[in-house]
Amino acid sequence: MDLTLTDEQRLLSESARHFAEQVCPTTLVREVEASESGFSAALWSKLCELGYPGIAIPEAWGGSGGTIVDLAILAEELGRVAYPSPLLTSVALGALPLVWAGSDEQRARWLPALVKGDAIATMALVEPGGGDEWSEVRVAAKRLGANWQLNGSKIVVPYAANAHLFIVAAALEGSGLALLALERTTPGIKWERHRAIGGDPLYTVSFQKVAINPAWRIDPDGDARALLNRALDHAAVLQCAYAVGLSERALSLAVAHVSTREQFGRPIGSFQAVAHRCSDMRIDIDACRFLALQAAWRLDQGGPADLDVAAAKAYINDAVRRVFGNAHQVHGAIGFSAEYDLQLFTRRAKAFELSLGGTAFHHERVAKGIGL
């Protein structure tokens, strides 16, 4: 396993960083977060113009045929500026499940549009009182003649008001867990936004007597748990890479602050207690990047990746908390000010930690992976 970036990957990293810094200042992040929808069509369009939604999608469907490592590299650069977009969700939880298990009709209907950015996908998975994305799916679809009828609600659905495709996890009567590809305009679907700590728009989506066509089912031959877990693993790794970018920005802000803030006639960064906090941040971030890239590489190999993904998410959850704790310690009170940029990244880091499985859950996965 060689995690050294290729020339093409270094070019991707450099070009993505330049792009993100040029088009997405923190002033714009604040504007998007405060807007009614929490979504910027202009920022999304700029991402799509560069072909980023299609990086990891096969060329047969209009994508670039790249790797998950490529997508993780992009995710880190977007994290450095807290770029607000549905990109990672749309790819990991929408497009990729269709690539792996969708019907020819589903792929032809959705993949070219998702690659171009003409369509956005999201996943409706978490349920009220159900914990996180890995919890048991209880919302059920009951038989209604040749079809099913879906009733219930999902929470923390990202970008629901802007998505064109909902991937809905439901327990089909007599058929087990299924992932269903529904258009947002399907009769009986309603959504309501709720405020979230991380800034991205999250919604409660309700399904009231929604008639489900059997053709909407992804991977119709059996229980979809393995397919869902695979999608969640990909989403977790990409969010890990995004969190590395958030952490890099926190370190940058911290170093800039301690280099200019003076106390006792000298920059506070010259004091060992402060300097060592910043060095701890650097060490943690580098370890996080290695684990995220290793997990992404393992996913690209196509074999079992549970151990690598769980190890990355468990470690990065804790490490990111330490990074931002140290960043706020060296900043003091100003770091908690709404007018200062650090809080933009801190809130998104906390949202990362709370999503896609907590530390204890992924420690259990690691334990099982090593035979305990």
PyMOL commands that set and color helices and strands:
alter all, ss='L'
color gray80, all
select helices_A, chain A and resi 7-23+26-34+41-49+52-54+59-61+68-80+87-101+104-116+214-216+225-260+268-270+272-301+306-336+342-354+359-369
alter helices_A, ss='H'
color red, helices_A
select strands_A, chain A and resi 121-124+140-144+147-158+165-172+176-183+189-194+202-212+217-218+262-263+266-267
alter strands_A, ss='S'
color yellow, strands_A
deselect
rebuild
show_as cartoon
